[in-house]
Amino acid sequence: MNIRQLARMCDVSRQTVSLALRGSKGVAPATMRRIQALARKLDYHPDPRLAVQLAKVASSSRRDRATIAMLSPWPSRQIWRHNWVLEGFHDGILLAAARLGYQVEEFWLGEPGMSGRRMRDILLARGIEGVVILNYTEAPADLGLDLLGFAAAVVGRALIRPAIHTVDHDHGQGMRLALDEIARAGHRRIGCCLLDETALRARTSGDWEAQYLLHQHTLPSTARVPLLTVKPGDKATLRAWLERWQPDALAGSNHEVGLLLEAAAGHEACPAFFNLMWDSRHTDDSGVDPCFSAIGEVALEMVSDDLRAERHLKGTIRRHVLLEGRWRLPPYNEPPGSRLRSRATA
């Protein structure tokens, strides 16, 4: 057993495993506990000679590393510790920073007395030129912060002002992937149920709905199942829809839809459920893993690229990068040599 194998089993990078085994604050507590528990179970012990060398490198370079700010507009200071999506973004940002030689300083925009103007003054006073924004509470959203002259990117598509680089999961590709994999598993009447939330639709840009409806138009009329959107907890509407259309499989916007489906249909009559927002807390689900950690990594990499090329001083074309998701089956086992692919649009 080596660190590469342990990282693959935990679905994280080698850097994350190394930080977690050292108890670093740069790793989310839940991730750290998961890695440490598996290391104990497998009786894994890092090579002490390698640990000494890594410590020397870190200590010699820490003082010379540039700083990138991570701005959080969320209601509490460290909400990412209790939100699995933000935790993934946060871990990815820190991983890329460590790999590229940057320090990350976290700023909470909800600090008493904080304003967009004051935040800009703080960043300028500290000589910080790179900024990554940790998604946004609302959608669409206006940060209220002038980032002209900064290298900046935001994870997610909720933010419309300021106009900076964005990195997100390609929800349209995720829906296409889900439909293909569900059909490959032998299902023929595939339905889709999304939670009826304004913010969710804005965050996904309607890509789930668009790809599902496009797919339906390729089917014979007798095989089509209309899209359903329901309010959280609305079992009655879901039950009536199931009885009317009789799908044998259902793609849902998250694990909550799966629970609602089982409550509405009953365990025995429940169609197969596939999660469009798969996450490692619910490994019994099959579905699309949005790879949130990779999104955080790419956001910081974009900021780093602009800083090194000094594009933030000259002006640059705003970029939107969408990362493809991965299909997960229980129990999770990453195929050897699998790689993320990305699609970028200017």
C-alpha positions as CSV (number, residue, x, y, z in Angstrom):
1,M,0.0,0.0,0.0
2,N,1.4,3.4,-1.0
3,I,0.1,7.0,-0.8
4,R,-1.1,6.9,-4.5
5,Q,-3.3,3.8,-3.8
6,L,-4.7,5.3,-0.6
7,A,-5.5,8.6,-2.5
8,R,-7.3,6.6,-5.2
9,M,-9.4,4.7,-2.7
10,C,-10.4,7.9,-0.9
11,D,-11.1,9.7,-4.2
12,V,-8.7,12.5,-3.4
13,S,-5.2,13.6,-4.4
14,R,-2.0,12.5,-2.9
15,Q,-1.5,16.0,-1.5
16,T,-4.8,15.7,0.4
17,V,-3.8,12.4,1.9
18,S,-0.4,13.8,2.9
19,L,-2.0,16.8,4.5
20,A,-4.7,14.8,6.2
21,L,-2.3,12.3,7.8
22,R,-0.3,15.3,9.2
23,G,-3.5,16.8,10.6
24,S,-3.3,19.9,8.5
25,K,-6.0,22.6,8.9
26,G,-6.1,22.8,5.1
27,V,-8.2,19.7,4.8
28,A,-11.9,19.7,5.7
29,P,-12.5,17.8,9.0
30,A,-14.9,15.2,7.4
31,T,-12.3,14.5,4.6
32,M,-9.5,14.2,7.2
33,R,-11.5,11.8,9.4
34,R,-12.4,9.6,6.3
35,I,-8.7,9.4,5.2
36,Q,-7.3,8.8,8.6
37,A,-9.9,6.0,9.3
38,L,-9.0,4.2,6.1
39,A,-5.3,4.6,6.8
40,R,-5.8,3.0,10.2
41,K,-7.9,0.2,8.7
42,L,-5.2,-0.6,6.1
43,D,-2.4,-0.1,8.6
44,Y,-0.8,2.5,6.3
45,H,2.2,4.4,7.5
46,P,3.9,7.1,5.4
47,D,7.7,6.9,4.7
48,P,9.3,9.0,7.5
49,R,12.1,10.0,5.1
50,L,9.7,11.4,2.6
51,A,7.8,13.3,5.3
52,V,11.1,15.0,6.4
53,Q,11.9,16.1,2.9
54,L,8.4,17.5,2.3
55,A,8.6,19.4,5.6
56,K,11.9,21.0,4.5
57,V,10.4,22.0,1.2
58,A,7.3,23.5,2.8
59,S,9.3,25.4,5.5
60,S,11.8,26.9,3.0
61,S,9.2,28.1,0.6
62,R,6.4,29.3,2.9
63,R,7.8,32.8,3.3
64,D,8.3,33.4,-0.4
65,R,4.8,32.2,-1.6
66,A,2.4,34.7,-3.0
67,T,-1.1,34.9,-1.5
68,I,-4.4,34.3,-3.2
69,A,-7.6,35.4,-1.4
70,M,-10.5,33.1,-1.1
71,L,-13.7,35.1,-0.6
72,S,-16.8,33.6,1.0
73,P,-20.1,35.5,0.8
74,W,-22.0,32.8,2.7
75,P,-23.9,33.5,6.0
76,S,-21.4,32.0,8.4
77,R,-17.6,32.3,8.4
78,Q,-16.7,28.6,7.7
79,I,-19.9,27.2,6.3
80,W,-17.9,25.0,4.0
81,R,-17.2,22.8,7.0
82,H,-20.9,21.8,7.0
83,N,-21.7,21.8,3.3
84,W,-20.4,19.0,1.1
85,V,-20.5,21.0,-2.1
86,L,-18.6,23.9,-0.6
87,E,-16.2,21.5,1.1
88,G,-15.3,20.0,-2.3
89,F,-14.7,23.5,-3.8
90,H,-12.7,24.6,-0.7
91,D,-10.5,21.4,-0.8
92,G,-9.8,21.8,-4.5
93,I,-8.8,25.4,-4.1
94,L,-6.3,24.6,-1.3
95,L,-4.9,21.6,-3.2
96,A,-4.2,23.6,-6.3
97,A,-2.6,26.4,-4.2
98,A,-0.3,24.0,-2.5
99,R,0.7,22.4,-5.8
100,L,1.4,25.8,-7.5
101,G,3.1,27.4,-4.6
102,Y,0.5,29.9,-3.3
103,Q,-0.8,30.6,0.2
104,V,-4.6,31.0,0.5
105,E,-6.0,33.6,2.9
106,E,-9.7,33.3,3.6
107,F,-11.9,36.4,3.9
108,W,-15.5,36.4,5.0
109,L,-17.6,39.0,3.3
110,G,-20.2,38.8,6.1
111,E,-17.8,40.3,8.6
112,P,-19.5,43.1,10.6
113,G,-18.9,46.4,8.9
114,M,-17.6,44.7,5.7
115,S,-18.5,46.3,2.3
116,G,-17.3,45.7,-1.2
117,R,-15.2,48.9,-1.1
118,R,-13.6,47.9,2.2
119,M,-12.8,44.4,0.9
120,R,-11.1,45.9,-2.1
121,D,-9.1,48.3,0.1
122,I,-8.0,45.4,2.3
123,L,-6.8,43.3,-0.7
124,L,-4.9,46.2,-2.2
125,A,-3.3,47.1,1.2
126,R,-2.1,43.5,1.5
127,G,-0.8,43.3,-2.0
128,I,-3.1,40.5,-2.9
129,E,-3.8,40.4,-6.7
130,G,-5.5,37.0,-7.0
131,V,-9.0,36.2,-5.9
132,V,-11.2,33.0,-5.9
133,I,-14.8,33.3,-4.8
134,L,-16.4,30.4,-3.1
135,N,-19.7,30.2,-5.1
136,Y,-22.6,32.3,-3.9
137,T,-25.6,32.1,-1.6
138,E,-28.2,33.4,-4.2
139,A,-28.6,33.1,-7.9
140,P,-28.3,35.2,-10.0
141,A,-26.1,37.3,-7.7
142,D,-24.2,40.6,-7.6
143,L,-21.1,40.5,-5.3
144,G,-21.0,44.3,-4.9
145,L,-17.2,44.2,-5.2
146,D,-15.1,45.9,-7.9
147,L,-12.4,43.4,-9.0
148,L,-11.0,45.4,-11.8
149,G,-7.2,44.9,-11.9
150,F,-7.5,41.5,-10.0
151,A,-7.0,38.0,-11.4
152,A,-10.3,36.5,-10.3
153,A,-12.5,33.4,-10.8
154,V,-15.7,32.1,-9.2
155,V,-16.8,28.5,-8.7
156,G,-20.3,28.0,-9.9
157,R,-22.4,30.1,-12.3
158,A,-24.5,32.0,-9.7
159,L,-22.5,35.2,-9.9
160,I,-23.3,37.7,-12.7
161,R,-21.4,40.7,-11.4
162,P,-18.5,41.3,-11.4
163,A,-17.8,39.6,-14.8
164,I,-15.0,37.3,-13.9
165,H,-13.9,33.8,-15.0
166,T,-16.3,31.0,-13.9
167,V,-15.8,27.3,-13.4
168,D,-18.6,24.8,-12.9
169,H,-19.9,21.3,-13.5
170,D,-21.3,20.8,-17.0
171,H,-24.9,19.9,-15.9
172,G,-26.0,19.3,-19.6
173,Q,-23.2,16.7,-20.1
174,G,-24.2,15.2,-16.7
175,M,-27.8,14.7,-17.9
176,R,-26.7,13.2,-21.2
177,L,-24.3,10.9,-19.4
178,A,-27.0,9.8,-16.9
179,L,-29.5,9.1,-19.7
180,D,-27.0,7.0,-21.6
181,E,-25.9,5.0,-18.6
182,I,-29.5,4.4,-17.4
183,A,-30.5,3.1,-20.9
184,R,-27.3,1.0,-21.0
185,A,-28.5,-0.6,-17.7
186,G,-31.6,-1.8,-19.5
187,H,-34.2,0.8,-18.5
188,R,-36.6,2.0,-21.2
189,R,-39.1,4.4,-19.5
190,I,-36.7,7.0,-18.0
191,G,-38.2,9.9,-16.1
192,C,-36.7,13.0,-14.5
193,C,-37.7,14.7,-11.3
194,L,-36.1,18.0,-10.3
195,L,-36.7,20.0,-7.1
196,D,-38.5,23.2,-7.9
197,E,-36.1,25.7,-6.5
198,T,-35.3,29.0,-8.3
199,A,-31.7,29.1,-7.1
200,L,-31.1,25.6,-8.4
201,R,-32.4,26.4,-11.8
202,A,-30.2,29.5,-12.0
203,R,-27.1,27.6,-10.8
204,T,-27.6,24.9,-13.5
205,S,-28.7,27.4,-16.2
206,G,-31.6,25.1,-17.1
207,D,-29.1,22.6,-18.6
208,W,-30.7,19.6,-17.0
209,E,-34.2,20.5,-18.3
210,A,-32.9,21.3,-21.8
211,Q,-31.0,18.1,-22.3
212,Y,-33.8,15.9,-20.8
213,L,-36.4,17.5,-23.0
214,L,-34.2,17.2,-26.1
215,H,-33.7,13.5,-25.4
216,Q,-37.5,13.0,-25.1
217,H,-38.0,14.4,-28.6
218,T,-35.8,11.6,-30.0
219,L,-38.2,8.9,-28.6
220,P,-41.4,7.6,-29.9
221,S,-44.4,9.4,-28.4
222,T,-45.4,6.2,-26.4
223,A,-42.0,6.1,-24.7
224,R,-41.9,9.7,-23.6
225,V,-42.1,10.7,-19.9
226,P,-42.7,14.4,-19.2
227,L,-40.3,16.2,-16.9
228,L,-41.5,16.7,-13.3
229,T,-40.5,19.5,-10.9
230,V,-41.7,19.2,-7.3
231,K,-41.4,21.2,-4.2
232,P,-39.3,19.6,-1.5
233,G,-41.4,17.1,0.4
234,D,-44.3,17.0,-2.1
235,K,-45.0,13.2,-2.1
236,A,-48.5,13.6,-3.4
237,T,-47.5,15.2,-6.7
238,L,-44.7,12.8,-7.2
239,R,-47.0,9.8,-6.5
240,A,-49.6,10.9,-9.0
241,W,-46.9,11.5,-11.6
242,L,-45.5,8.0,-11.0
243,E,-49.0,6.4,-11.3
244,R,-49.7,8.3,-14.5
245,W,-46.4,7.7,-16.4
246,Q,-45.0,4.5,-14.9
247,P,-41.3,5.2,-15.3
248,D,-39.0,2.3,-14.6
249,A,-36.1,4.6,-13.7
250,L,-35.8,8.1,-12.5
251,A,-33.0,10.7,-12.7
252,G,-33.2,13.1,-9.8
253,S,-31.5,16.4,-9.0
254,N,-30.0,15.1,-5.7
255,H,-30.3,12.4,-3.0
256,E,-33.3,14.2,-1.5
257,V,-35.3,13.3,-4.6
258,G,-34.4,9.6,-4.0
259,L,-35.7,9.7,-0.5
260,L,-38.9,11.5,-1.7
261,L,-39.3,8.9,-4.4
262,E,-39.1,6.0,-2.0
263,A,-41.6,7.7,0.4
264,A,-44.0,8.3,-2.5
265,A,-43.8,5.0,-4.3
266,G,-43.0,2.6,-1.4
267,H,-39.9,0.5,-1.3
268,E,-41.2,-2.4,-3.4
269,A,-42.7,-0.4,-6.2
270,C,-40.0,2.2,-6.3
271,P,-38.4,2.7,-9.8
272,A,-34.6,2.7,-10.0
273,F,-33.1,6.0,-8.8
274,F,-30.1,7.8,-10.3
275,N,-28.6,10.8,-8.7
276,L,-27.5,13.8,-10.9
277,M,-25.5,15.2,-8.0
278,W,-23.8,12.1,-6.7
279,D,-21.7,12.5,-3.6
280,S,-19.5,10.3,-1.4
281,R,-21.9,10.5,1.6
282,H,-24.4,8.4,-0.3
283,T,-22.3,5.7,-2.0
284,D,-25.3,3.4,-2.4
285,D,-26.6,5.8,-5.1
286,S,-25.6,5.5,-8.7
287,G,-25.2,8.7,-10.6
288,V,-23.1,11.7,-11.9
289,D,-20.3,12.9,-9.7
290,P,-19.8,16.6,-10.4
291,C,-16.2,16.5,-9.1
292,F,-16.5,19.6,-7.0
293,S,-12.9,19.4,-5.8
294,A,-11.6,19.5,-9.4
295,I,-13.8,22.6,-10.0
296,G,-12.0,24.4,-7.1
297,E,-8.6,23.3,-8.5
298,V,-9.3,24.7,-11.9
299,A,-10.6,28.0,-10.6
300,L,-7.4,28.6,-8.7
301,E,-5.3,27.5,-11.7
302,M,-7.1,30.1,-13.9
303,V,-6.2,32.8,-11.4
304,S,-2.6,31.6,-11.2
305,D,-2.4,31.6,-15.1
306,D,-3.6,35.2,-15.2
307,L,-1.2,36.3,-12.5
308,R,1.8,34.7,-14.1
309,A,1.0,36.1,-17.5
310,E,-0.1,39.5,-15.9
311,R,-3.3,39.3,-17.9
312,H,-5.2,40.9,-15.0
313,L,-3.1,44.1,-15.6
314,K,-3.7,44.1,-19.4
315,G,-7.3,42.9,-19.6
316,T,-8.4,39.5,-20.5
317,I,-11.4,37.7,-22.1
318,R,-13.7,36.3,-19.6
319,R,-13.7,32.5,-19.7
320,H,-16.4,30.0,-18.7
321,V,-15.0,26.5,-18.1
322,L,-17.4,23.5,-17.6
323,L,-15.9,20.2,-16.2
324,E,-17.5,16.9,-17.2
325,G,-18.8,14.7,-14.4
326,R,-18.0,11.0,-13.8
327,W,-20.4,8.1,-13.6
328,R,-20.4,6.4,-10.2
329,L,-21.7,2.9,-9.4
330,P,-21.9,1.4,-5.9
331,P,-19.5,0.4,-4.4
332,Y,-17.4,3.2,-5.7
333,N,-14.2,2.1,-7.5
334,E,-12.3,4.5,-9.7
335,P,-11.2,2.9,-13.0
336,P,-7.4,3.0,-13.5
337,G,-6.1,5.9,-15.5
338,S,-9.4,7.8,-15.5
339,R,-9.1,11.5,-16.2
340,L,-11.3,14.5,-16.1
341,R,-12.1,16.3,-19.3
342,S,-13.1,19.9,-19.6
343,R,-15.0,22.0,-22.1
344,A,-14.1,25.7,-22.2
345,T,-16.0,28.6,-23.9
346,A,-14.9,32.2,-24.3
